[in-house]
Amino acid sequence: MSLNLSVVADKCEFTNEFSDGIILPANSSVALTKTNMTLPIVVQNILKSPFVNPANYNDVGFFVNIDGIRKGITWQNFFDAFREYDNSVLEPNITIADFYSGKYQFFTNNKILFKTLVHNATRDSDKPSVSWVLSRAINNAFNFYSCRECSNFTSQSINIGQPNLQGNSLIGRNNHNYNNSLLYSVIQDEIGLNIFYDPYKLYAEGNGLPTATTVQNNACHEFNNVVGSLTGTGNGNAIAVSRGSYEVDINGGYIRCQPNHIGGSMSWGFNLSSSGSLSSTIAPDGATAIKKVIHVGISFDTNNRLTILDGISQVPVYNGNVVADIPFNHIVDDFQTRTYNNNADYFFIQILKNIEGNYIFNIYQGTDNTPLDNTNVFLIYSCKTQIKHATVIPTEVFTSSANANVFNDIAHTQASVDTLIQQDLSSRYNYGIRNTFTIETNFSTNNQVNITNFFNALGLQNFNKTHTLNADPLLTEWQNNSKVTYEGNCLNKTIRWKTNFKDGDNRNTNINYYWVGKIRPKDFYVYKSIGETAAGVALNSAWVVNDETSLSNLPKELNVFINNLDLKSYQGSYHSLTSTQTQVGQTRLVGTIPLDFEENNPTNAFLDIYYETFNPYYRPINNPEPFKINQLQVEISYKNPNTDKRETIDEVDGLLRCEFNIRKMTPTKGNNIINPLI
C-alpha cells in the first residue's frame, strides 16, 4: 500500500488540511519525493576601507597622471572626497579615524536608497560607491581636468523593498524611520572613469578669480604704469607687454580691461609670436609697430566703435630702397559698426584649447567685472588659432596712439600649478605628453598587506608592485591577463577595468553576506557603531550589514520537516568553537533539498528549485497501529552555518509544492533504521 500526498503553500511554514482525512497503515514510513519552489537569495558584498595609521594620513595612496601632469592622492584626500558625497546627512559622524579603522563598509553591489514616504532632503540619501570616491579624489586633484564616474552596473531581475510602511522600516540616525527604502539589485561589472578637459572648472569651483595685472617697467614704453592701470603718455606711441610671473592661465583663464578712449586708437589682446621662459621680459616681435603686434584682440576707436582683430599677415612693401615685411591685422568686418560704452563696459579674452591642441579665444563684453559666468557678461566673438611651436607663450599686449588713453581695471587669471607643469612639458616635448591617463598604486604607508587587499579588490592587481593603467591602447594588458579598455581623445577619454569584488580573495577586506528567503531591507542593513578600536573604544555609527540576520556562508541544503508526525530521524552534532548550541537527537526531518548556488558571486537571484529524487529514503513514522490524519504541518528550513541553529525561511516567490510518499514498511530490529527503496 502506498499513499502520495501533495501540498501547496505560499510560505515555508504551513499547514495543509485534508477534508476526508487519511488513514495511515501501521508501521508507515514517509519520504520526500519532489519539491518545486522559487527562493529569493540576497548577497551583499562589502569592501572595508583600509587600515591607515593617523601618522600616515598624508601619505600618498596612489598617483594619477593625466597628460603628463602627475598628482599624488593622499589618504586624507581620499577621505575628503568621501565626505563630499551627499551622505553627510546619512552618516554625518564618520571621522577620518572611523574611516581608516579598517571597518567602514562600502557596498559594492546593491544600491540602497534610504527614503521616507515624504521626501526629507536633510535625511534621505544613499552611500557612495568606492569608485565614486576614487573619481572624486581624482577630480579634486586637478585644476583643469575633471573626472566623473561612469562605471558599468548590471541590473538584476530582483528589486527588493517595495513601499511598505512596516516591512521597510529602517531606523537611522536620531531614530529617523526610513519607511520607504528601496534596494536596487545591481552588480558592478567594471570601474569606469571619464577624464575631460574642463577649462570652466576655474569658475565652477570658485577659483580663477582675477589678479590685478602689474606690467614690469622694462616692458612698458610711453605708458604711465601703476598696478591695474595703464595711461598713455609722451608722444602717444605707447606699448606695454605683460609677462613674467603675470602669465595668464591658458586653460580657461582670461585677461580683462575697461577701456577709456580719449583719442586716436587703442588696442589690446594677445600676441602669439613671443617665446622664452616664463620669467622672460622680452617684448613680442614687432613691438615698435603699434597695434600690429596683436594677433587676437580688440581695437577701440573714435565714436565708441570697436574692431575685432583676428590674425596678422606679413605683406612685403618696397619703399624705393629696400623691401620690408610689414605686418597687417586681419579685421573682422562684421564688427566695424559694433559699439561699446566708453569707460563703462568691461572686456574679457578667454584662452583655452581644443581637440587638435590649438587655442580657442573667446571675447566677452559686459557691464560687470566679475568672472565669465555672470549674466551681465556675454560672448561677442570666438576664434581658433594654431600656435606653431609649443614654446610660444600667449602674451598680453596694450597699445595706444594718443596721450591720456587709459586701460582701467586690468587683471588676469593667474596660471595654475597644473598649467605651469603643462607649459614646462610643452617646451620640453613640443606640446607635452598627450592622451595619457595612469593610476599608480603606492606602498609607502605602513600596513601594506591591508592596503594591497584594498587595491586588489578595486581591480588594481599589483602584487606589491607599482602598477599602471594607461589610456594608450597599446599598453592596456595588465598582470593576471586583466584588460583595460580605452576610448576617446586627448580632451575626453574614458578608461574601464574589471573589478575584483570577490569574497575570500582579499583576506577579510572584501566579504559576501547572504540572506535566504528575506526580501526586506530592514533584514539586510542596520545603523550602528562600525566596531571598536584596539583599545575597545566604540567607533561612530554608519550603515552596515546586519550581522545578526546575515549568513557568512550559504547552507548547502534545505531541510523539510513534518512537524505533526512522530518521525524517527536521528541527527548527529558537532562541537563548534563559535557556537554554544547545537541540535541533536531525534527530529522530524523527512528529507533534504540541495541548495545549489555559487557563493563567490555577489549576485542576487530568485533561485528556482526543482528537486525530485529517484532513490527516496523513508523515515519511520513510529505508528504500531493505523491512525487517521487530516492535516500535514510542513516546515522548510535550514541550519544556520554561523550558529548551528535551525532557521526558518520567511519568504518564497509564488507558490511552493512538496510531494511525499507514505507506505507500509516491514519493521526491522530496533525500529530506527532508515530503509531505502531500491
C-alpha positions in Angstrom: 0.0 0.0 0.0 1.4 3.5 -0.9 0.0 7.0 -0.5 1.1 10.0 -2.4 0.5 13.4 -0.8 0.9 16.8 -2.5 0.8 20.0 -0.5 0.9 23.6 -1.8 1.6 26.9 0.1 3.0 30.4 -0.3 5.4 30.2 2.6 7.8 27.7 4.2 5.9 27.0 7.4 2.3 25.9 6.6 -0.5 23.5 7.4 -2.5 21.8 4.6 -5.9 20.3 5.6 -7.4 17.1 4.1 -11.2 17.3 4.2 -11.7 13.5 4.1 -8.8 12.5 6.3 -6.2 9.9 5.6 -5.7 6.5 7.3 -2.0 5.7 7.7 -1.3 2.0 7.9 0.6 0.6 10.8 4.4 0.8 10.7 4.3 3.5 8.0 7.3 5.4 6.6 7.4 8.6 4.7 9.8 10.0 2.1 10.1 13.4 0.3 9.9 12.7 -3.4 9.5 16.1 -5.1 9.8 19.9 -4.3 9.3 22.9 -6.5 9.9 26.4 -5.2 11.4 29.7 -6.0 13.6 31.1 -3.2 15.0 34.7 -3.0 18.7 34.7 -2.3 20.3 38.1 -1.5 24.0 38.7 -1.5 25.7 41.8 -0.2 29.4 42.2 -1.0 31.2 44.7 1.2 34.6 46.3 0.8 36.2 47.5 4.0 38.2 50.7 3.9 41.9 50.1 4.6 43.5 50.5 7.9 45.8 53.6 7.9 47.6 54.9 11.0 46.9 58.6 11.7 50.6 59.4 11.2 50.2 58.2 7.6 47.0 60.1 6.6 49.1 62.5 4.5 51.0 59.7 2.7 50.2 59.2 -0.9 47.9 56.3 -1.6 48.2 56.4 -5.3 49.5 58.7 -8.1 47.4 59.8 -11.1 49.0 61.1 -14.3 46.9 62.9 -16.8 48.7 64.0 -20.0 52.0 64.3 -18.0 50.6 66.2 -15.0 51.2 63.8 -12.1 49.4 64.3 -8.8 49.6 62.3 -5.6 46.3 61.4 -3.9 46.8 61.1 -0.2 44.7 59.1 2.2 43.4 62.5 3.6 42.4 63.5 0.0 40.6 60.2 -0.4 38.6 60.7 2.8 37.9 64.3 1.9 36.4 63.1 -1.4 34.2 60.6 0.6 32.9 63.4 2.8 31.8 65.4 -0.3 29.2 62.9 -1.2 25.7 63.8 0.0 25.7 61.0 2.5 26.7 63.7 5.1 23.0 63.6 6.1 23.1 59.8 6.3 26.4 59.1 8.1 27.5 62.5 9.3 29.6 61.3 12.3 32.1 59.2 10.4 35.5 60.8 11.0 38.8 60.0 9.3 39.7 57.8 12.2 36.5 55.8 11.7 37.0 55.6 8.0 40.6 54.3 8.2 39.9 51.9 11.1 39.6 49.2 8.5 35.9 48.7 9.4 33.9 51.2 7.4 31.9 49.3 4.8 31.4 50.2 1.1 28.5 48.3 -0.5 30.0 47.2 -3.9 26.7 45.8 -5.2 23.0 46.6 -4.4 22.2 50.3 -4.4 20.1 51.0 -1.3 18.2 54.3 -1.2 17.3 55.3 2.3 14.0 57.1 1.8 10.9 58.3 3.6 7.4 58.3 2.2 7.5 62.1 2.4 10.9 63.1 0.9 13.2 64.7 3.5 16.2 66.3 1.9 18.1 66.6 5.2 17.9 62.9 5.8 17.2 60.9 2.6 20.3 59.7 0.8 22.5 56.7 -0.1 26.0 55.5 0.4 28.7 56.4 -2.1 30.3 53.7 -4.1 34.1 53.3 -3.7 34.6 54.1 -7.4 32.7 57.4 -6.9 35.1 58.3 -4.1 38.0 57.4 -6.4 36.7 59.6 -9.2 36.0 62.5 -6.8 39.5 62.3 -5.3 41.0 62.5 -8.8 38.6 65.3 -9.8 39.7 67.4 -6.8 43.4 67.0 -7.6 43.5 68.7 -11.0 42.9 72.3 -12.0 41.5 72.0 -15.5 40.7 68.3 -15.8 37.5 66.9 -14.3 36.9 63.3 -13.5 33.5 61.6 -13.2 32.5 58.0 -12.6 30.9 56.1 -15.5 31.1 52.6 -14.2 29.1 49.8 -15.7 26.4 48.2 -13.5 24.2 45.3 -14.5 20.6 45.3 -13.2 19.2 42.1 -12.0 15.6 40.9 -12.0 15.2 41.0 -8.2 14.4 44.5 -6.9 13.6 44.4 -3.3 11.8 46.8 -0.9 8.6 47.9 -2.4 6.9 50.7 -0.4 5.7 49.1 2.8 5.4 51.0 6.0 6.1 48.0 8.2 8.4 45.9 6.1 10.8 48.6 5.1 11.3 50.5 8.4 15.0 51.2 8.7 15.9 53.1 11.9 18.7 55.5 11.2 20.4 58.4 13.0 18.4 60.0 15.7 15.8 57.2 15.3 14.7 58.5 11.9 12.5 55.9 10.3 13.3 55.3 6.6 10.0 53.7 5.8 10.1 53.8 2.0 13.6 52.5 1.3 14.3 50.7 -1.9 17.1 48.3 -2.8 18.2 48.2 -6.4 19.7 44.8 -7.2 22.8 45.6 -9.3 26.4 44.3 -9.6 29.3 46.4 -10.7 31.0 44.8 -13.7 33.8 47.3 -14.1 35.0 50.6 -12.9 34.8 53.4 -15.4 36.4 56.9 -15.1 35.9 59.7 -17.6 38.5 62.4 -17.8 37.7 65.5 -19.7 39.3 68.9 -20.3 37.3 71.3 -18.2 38.6 74.9 -18.6 35.4 76.3 -16.9 36.3 74.4 -13.7 38.2 77.5 -12.6 34.9 79.3 -12.1 32.7 76.4 -11.2 34.8 75.8 -8.1 35.2 79.4 -7.1 38.7 79.6 -8.4 40.1 81.6 -11.2 39.3 85.0 -9.6 41.2 87.8 -11.4 44.5 89.2 -10.1 45.3 92.8 -10.8 48.0 93.0 -13.6 51.2 94.8 -12.9 53.3 95.4 -16.1 57.0 95.4 -15.5 58.6 98.8 -16.1 61.2 97.4 -18.5 58.3 96.0 -20.6 56.4 99.3 -20.8 57.0 102.2 -23.2 55.2 105.6 -23.1 52.7 104.4 -20.6 52.2 105.6 -17.1 52.3 102.3 -15.3 50.5 101.6 -12.0 49.0 98.4 -10.6 45.9 97.5 -12.6 46.0 100.6 -14.9 48.0 101.9 -17.9 47.7 105.5 -19.2 49.2 106.7 -22.5 51.9 109.4 -22.2 54.7 111.0 -24.2 54.4 111.1 -27.9 51.5 108.7 -28.0 53.4 105.7 -29.4 52.7 103.6 -26.3 53.1 99.9 -25.9 53.2 97.6 -22.8 53.8 93.9 -22.5 52.6 91.8 -19.6 55.0 88.9 -19.0 56.9 87.2 -16.3 55.0 86.0 -13.2 51.8 87.6 -14.6 51.3 84.8 -17.1 47.6 84.2 -17.8 46.2 80.6 -17.3 45.8 79.2 -20.8 43.3 76.6 -19.6 40.2 78.7 -19.3 41.8 81.8 -17.8 41.3 85.3 -19.1 42.6 88.8 -19.3 40.3 91.8 -18.5 40.3 95.5 -19.0 37.9 98.5 -19.1 38.9 101.0 -21.9 38.7 104.8 -21.5 39.2 106.1 -25.0 40.3 109.7 -25.3 41.7 110.0 -28.8 43.4 108.1 -31.7 43.2 104.3 -31.3 43.9 101.9 -28.5 44.3 98.2 -28.9 44.5 95.2 -26.5 44.8 91.5 -26.8 47.2 88.6 -27.2 50.4 88.4 -29.2 51.2 84.8 -30.4 54.7 85.1 -31.6 56.6 85.6 -28.4 58.7 82.9 -26.8 61.1 82.5 -23.9 60.9 81.4 -20.3 58.1 82.3 -18.0 60.4 84.8 -16.3 61.3 86.5 -19.6 60.6 90.2 -20.2 61.3 90.1 -24.0 58.9 92.2 -26.0 57.0 90.4 -28.7 58.2 90.6 -32.3 57.4 93.9 -33.9 56.9 95.7 -30.6 57.5 99.0 -32.2 54.6 98.6 -34.6 51.6 100.0 -32.9 48.5 97.7 -33.0 50.2 95.3 -35.5 51.6 93.2 -32.7 48.2 91.9 -31.6 47.1 88.6 -33.1 43.8 88.2 -31.3 42.2 91.2 -29.6 40.2 94.4 -29.9 40.9 97.9 -31.3 38.9 100.7 -29.6 38.5 103.8 -31.9 36.5 107.0 -32.0 32.7 107.2 -31.7 32.8 104.3 -29.3 33.4 101.8 -32.0 35.3 98.6 -31.6 37.0 96.3 -34.1 37.9 92.6 -33.6 41.5 91.8 -34.6 42.0 88.2 -35.7 45.4 87.4 -37.2 48.3 89.2 -38.7 49.6 89.0 -42.3 53.1 89.9 -43.3 53.0 92.0 -46.6 56.2 92.8 -48.5 56.4 96.6 -49.2 59.0 98.4 -51.4 59.9 101.9 -50.1 62.2 102.8 -53.1 65.2 101.4 -51.3 64.5 98.0 -49.7 61.7 95.5 -49.5 60.4 95.1 -45.9 57.7 92.8 -44.5 55.1 95.0 -42.9 52.5 93.3 -40.5 48.8 94.0 -41.1 45.9 93.0 -38.9 43.0 90.9 -40.1 39.9 92.8 -39.2 36.5 91.1 -38.7 34.2 93.2 -41.0 31.1 92.4 -39.0 32.4 94.3 -36.1 33.2 97.6 -37.9 30.0 99.2 -36.5 29.9 97.5 -33.1 29.8 99.9 -30.3 30.6 99.9 -26.6 30.1 102.2 -23.6 33.3 104.0 -23.1 34.8 103.9 -19.6 31.9 101.6 -18.5 32.0 98.3 -20.4 34.4 95.6 -19.5 36.1 93.2 -21.9 37.5 89.7 -21.4 39.5 87.5 -23.6 39.5 83.9 -22.5 42.0 81.3 -23.8 41.6 77.5 -23.9 42.5 74.5 -26.0 40.5 72.4 -28.4 40.8 68.7 -29.5 43.6 69.4 -32.1 45.7 71.1 -29.5 45.1 74.5 -30.9 43.9 77.5 -28.9 40.4 78.9 -28.8 40.0 82.6 -27.9 36.6 83.8 -26.6 36.0 87.5 -26.4 33.3 88.7 -23.9 31.7 92.1 -23.3 29.7 93.2 -20.3 28.8 95.7 -17.7 30.4 93.8 -14.8 34.0 92.9 -13.9 33.1 89.6 -12.3 34.0 86.2 -13.8 32.6 85.0 -17.1 29.7 83.0 -15.6 27.9 86.3 -14.7 24.7 87.0 -16.6 25.9 90.6 -17.3 28.8 89.3 -19.4 28.1 87.8 -22.9 30.2 86.3 -25.7 30.7 88.5 -28.8 33.4 86.6 -30.7 35.2 83.3 -30.8 38.1 82.1 -33.0 40.6 79.2 -33.2 44.3 79.8 -33.8 47.1 77.3 -34.3 50.3 78.2 -32.4 53.2 76.9 -34.5 55.5 76.0 -31.7 55.0 74.8 -28.2 57.5 77.3 -26.7 55.3 80.2 -27.8 53.7 81.9 -24.8 50.5 83.9 -25.4 51.4 87.4 -24.3 49.1 90.2 -23.3 49.8 93.5 -25.1 48.5 97.1 -24.8 49.0 99.8 -27.4 47.8 103.5 -27.6 48.3 106.1 -30.3 47.2 109.1 -28.3 48.0 110.6 -24.9 45.6 110.0 -22.0 44.0 106.8 -23.3 43.6 104.6 -20.3 43.2 100.8 -19.7 41.5 100.6 -16.4 41.0 97.6 -14.1 43.4 95.4 -16.0 43.5 91.9 -14.5 44.1 88.3 -15.4 43.6 84.8 -14.2 46.9 83.6 -12.7 48.4 80.5 -14.2 47.7 77.4 -12.0 50.3 74.9 -10.9 49.0 72.4 -13.4 49.3 75.0 -16.2 52.9 75.7 -15.3 53.7 72.0 -15.3 51.9 71.6 -18.7 53.9 74.5 -20.2 57.1 73.0 -18.9 56.2 69.7 -20.6 55.2 71.6 -23.8 58.6 73.3 -24.1 60.5 70.0 -23.5 58.3 67.7 -25.6 56.7 70.1 -28.1 53.1 70.2 -26.9 53.7 67.8 -24.0 52.5 64.3 -23.2 49.1 64.0 -24.7 46.4 61.4 -24.3 47.6 59.5 -21.3 45.9 58.6 -18.0 47.6 56.4 -15.5 47.0 55.3 -11.9 50.0 54.1 -9.9 49.4 52.5 -6.5 51.8 53.5 -3.8 53.0 51.4 -0.8 55.0 53.8 1.3 52.3 53.6 4.0 52.6 51.1 6.8 50.3 48.0 6.8 50.9 47.2 3.2 49.0 43.9 3.2 45.8 45.7 4.2 46.2 48.3 1.5 47.2 45.7 -1.0 43.9 43.9 -0.4 42.0 47.1 -0.8 43.6 47.9 -4.2 43.3 44.2 -5.3 39.5 44.4 -4.7 39.4 47.5 -6.8 40.9 45.5 -9.6 44.4 47.1 -9.3 46.2 43.8 -9.0 49.7 44.7 -8.2 51.4 42.1 -6.0 53.2 44.9 -4.1 54.4 46.4 -7.3 53.5 49.8 -8.7 51.0 49.2 -11.5 49.9 51.5 -14.2 46.6 51.9 -16.0 47.4 53.6 -19.3 45.0 55.2 -21.8 47.3 54.2 -24.6 45.6 51.2 -26.3 49.0 49.6 -26.9 49.7 49.5 -23.1 46.4 48.0 -21.8 47.4 44.5 -20.8 47.8 44.0 -17.0 49.2 41.3 -14.9 46.8 38.4 -14.4 45.7 39.0 -18.0 43.3 41.7 -16.9 42.3 44.2 -19.6 41.8 47.9 -19.6 39.5 49.3 -22.3 40.0 52.9 -23.5 38.0 55.2 -25.7 38.1 58.9 -26.5 40.6 61.5 -27.4 43.1 63.8 -25.6 40.4 66.1 -24.3 37.8 63.5 -23.3 38.8 60.0 -22.5 37.3 57.0 -20.7 39.2 54.1 -19.1 37.5 51.0 -17.8 38.7 47.9 -16.0 37.2 44.8 -14.3 36.6 44.9 -10.6 37.7 42.1 -8.2 34.9 42.2 -5.6 35.1 38.6 -4.5 34.6 37.0 -1.1 37.8 35.4 0.2 40.1 36.8 -2.4 41.2 39.8 -0.4 41.8 38.5 3.1 38.8 39.7 5.0 38.8 43.1 3.3 36.2 42.0 0.7 33.3 39.8 2.1 30.0 38.4 1.0 27.0 38.2 3.3 23.9 36.1 2.4 20.2 36.0 3.2 17.9 33.1 2.3 14.2 33.9 1.9 14.4 37.5 3.1 13.3 40.5 1.0 13.0 43.5 3.3 15.9 46.0 3.5 15.5 46.1 7.3 16.7 42.5 7.3 19.9 43.5 5.5 21.2 46.7 7.0 21.4 48.4 10.4 22.6 51.7 11.6 25.1 51.1 14.4 28.7 51.5 15.5 31.0 50.1 12.9 33.1 48.4 15.5 35.7 49.1 18.2 39.3 50.3 18.3 42.1 48.1 19.5 41.6 49.7 22.9 37.9 48.7 23.0 36.5 52.2 22.3 33.4 52.2 20.1 33.7 53.8 16.7 30.9 56.1 15.3 27.8 54.7 13.6 27.2 54.1 10.0 25.0 51.8 7.8 26.5 48.3 7.9 25.4 44.8 7.1 23.1 43.3 9.7 25.3 40.6 11.0 22.5 39.2 13.3 20.4 38.2 10.3 23.0 37.5 7.7 25.0 34.4 6.9 28.7 34.2 6.3 28.2 31.2 4.1 25.2 29.8 2.3 23.7 26.5 3.6 24.3 23.5 1.3 20.8 22.1 1.7 17.3 22.9 2.9 15.6 20.6 5.4 12.0 19.5 5.2 10.1 18.6 8.4 6.6 17.2 9.0 6.1 18.5 12.5 2.8 16.7 13.3 4.1 13.2 12.6 6.2 11.3 15.1 9.1 10.6 12.7 12.2 8.8 13.8 15.1 10.7 12.3 18.3 11.0 14.2 20.7 13.9 13.7 24.3 13.9 14.8 26.0 17.0 16.1 29.4 18.6 16.2 31.1 20.9 18.7 31.7 24.3 17.2 34.3 26.8 18.6 31.9 29.7 17.8 28.6 28.2 18.8 27.1 27.5 22.2 24.2 25.4 20.9 23.7 22.5 18.6 20.7 20.5 17.6 21.0 16.8 18.4 18.9 13.7 18.7 15.6 12.8 17.2 13.9 15.3 14.9 11.0 15.2 12.4 13.1 15.6 9.4 11.7 13.9 6.3 14.1 14.9 3.6 16.7 17.4 2.3 16.9 19.6 -0.8 20.3 20.5 -2.3 20.8 24.3 -2.4 23.0 24.9 -5.5 24.1 28.5 -5.6 27.6 29.8 -6.4 28.8 31.5 -3.2 31.7 33.5 -4.6 29.3 35.6 -6.7 27.7 38.9 -5.5 24.6 38.2 -7.5 21.0 38.3 -6.1 18.6 35.8 -7.6 15.3 34.2 -7.4 16.6 30.7 -7.2 14.4 28.2 -8.9 14.5 24.8 -7.2 13.2 21.7 -9.0 14.1 18.7 -6.8 13.0 15.2 -7.5 14.6 12.1 -6.0 14.7 8.7 -7.7 16.0 6.9 -4.7 14.0 8.1 -1.8 14.9 7.5 1.8 11.9 6.5 4.0 11.7 7.7 7.6 9.6 5.5 10.0 6.6 7.3 11.5 6.6 5.2 14.6 2.9 4.1 14.5 2.5 0.5 15.6 -1.2 0.9 14.9 -3.1 2.6 12.0 -4.2 6.1 12.7 -6.0 8.9 10.8 -4.6 12.4 9.9 -6.4 15.3 8.4 -3.5 17.7 8.1 0.2 18.0 7.5 2.3 20.7 9.2 5.2 21.2 6.9 8.4 23.3 7.6 11.2 24.0 5.2 14.2 25.5 6.9 18.0 25.3 7.1 20.7 25.1 9.6 22.5 28.5 10.1 26.2 27.8 9.5 27.1 30.7 11.8 25.2 29.4 14.9 24.3 25.8 14.0 20.7 26.7 14.8 17.6 25.9 12.8 16.4 29.0 10.8 13.0 29.3 9.2 12.6 30.8 5.8 10.4 34.0 5.7 9.5 34.4 2.0 9.2 32.4 -1.2 8.3 33.8 -4.6 4.9 32.5 -5.7 3.8 29.0 -4.6 5.8 26.0 -3.4 4.8 22.4 -3.8 6.0 19.4 -1.9 5.1 15.7 -2.6 5.5 12.9 -0.1 5.1 9.1 -0.4 3.8 7.1 2.6 4.0 3.3 2.6 3.8 0.4 5.0 7.3 -0.9 5.8 8.4 -4.1 7.4 9.7 -3.4 11.0 13.4 -4.0 11.5 15.3 -4.7 14.6 15.4 -1.6 16.8 12.8 0.1 14.6 15.0 3.1 14.0 16.9 2.3 10.7 16.0 4.3 7.6 15.0 1.9 4.8 16.0 2.8 1.3 13.6 1.8 -1.5 15.8 0.2 -4.2 
